[in-house]
Amino acid sequence: MAEEGMNTAWVEVEYNEIWDRFDAVFRFRPSKGRIFLRPAIKEPSPSETYSIAHIFGQGEEHYIDLNNDLMAFALAMFQSLTAVEEWIYALDWQHQAFKFFPHIAFELDEFGEWPVPVLPNGDYYIFFKESFVWGVFGHPWEKTMCFWGDDVLTCLHENRPRLLTKPVRKK
C-alpha cells in the first residue's frame, strides 16, 4: 500500500527534523515545571481550541468512553482527508515521530491507545498534514486541543466528538 512491503500504519521518522519544521511554523513553546504557556503554539487561522479538562477526574468509564469517541472521530477524519496511500505526521513531544498511514489497520497498545495518542493525557501530541494546511495539537497541561485548517474544521462541525463541547479560542 503505502510503501513496498510495509505492514504497519506507523513508520518512525527522524524526530529532530520533523520537530524543527513544526517549530519553525508554529513557534512551539513547551511548558516548564508548573508554568505553562497559553497557547503553546502560534495557533493558525482558521483554528478552534477546545477544553478537554472535563474528561479527567470523573472515573475510568467516562474517560474511556469519551477517549474512544475522540479516537473514532480522529481516525475517520484523517481517513476522509487523505488518499489511501497518503500519510500524515504524528508527533509525541520528546519521544517518537511517525508517518501515520490512517487507511492501514493497526492495533491499539496495552492502554487502548494509538502509538501517538490523540488525547493529550500527559504529553503534547500533534497530527498534521505535511504541508501544515491542517492538523490537531493537544496541550496536556492546558488540557486543550487545537484543530486547524478548513478541512479539519468542516469535519469537526459535521461530526463533533462528544468531548469537544467547551470552546476556548477561535481564530
Buried (B, 14 or more C-beta within 10 A) or exposed (E): EBEEEEEBBBBEBEBEEBBEBBBEEBEBBBBEEEEBBEBBBEBBEBBBBBBBEEBEEEEEEEBEBBBBBBBEBBBBBBEEBBEEEBBBBBBBBEEBBBBBBBBBEBEEEEEEBBBBBBBBBEBBBBBBBEEBBBBBBBBBBBBBBBBBBEBBBBBBEEEBBEBBEEEBBEE
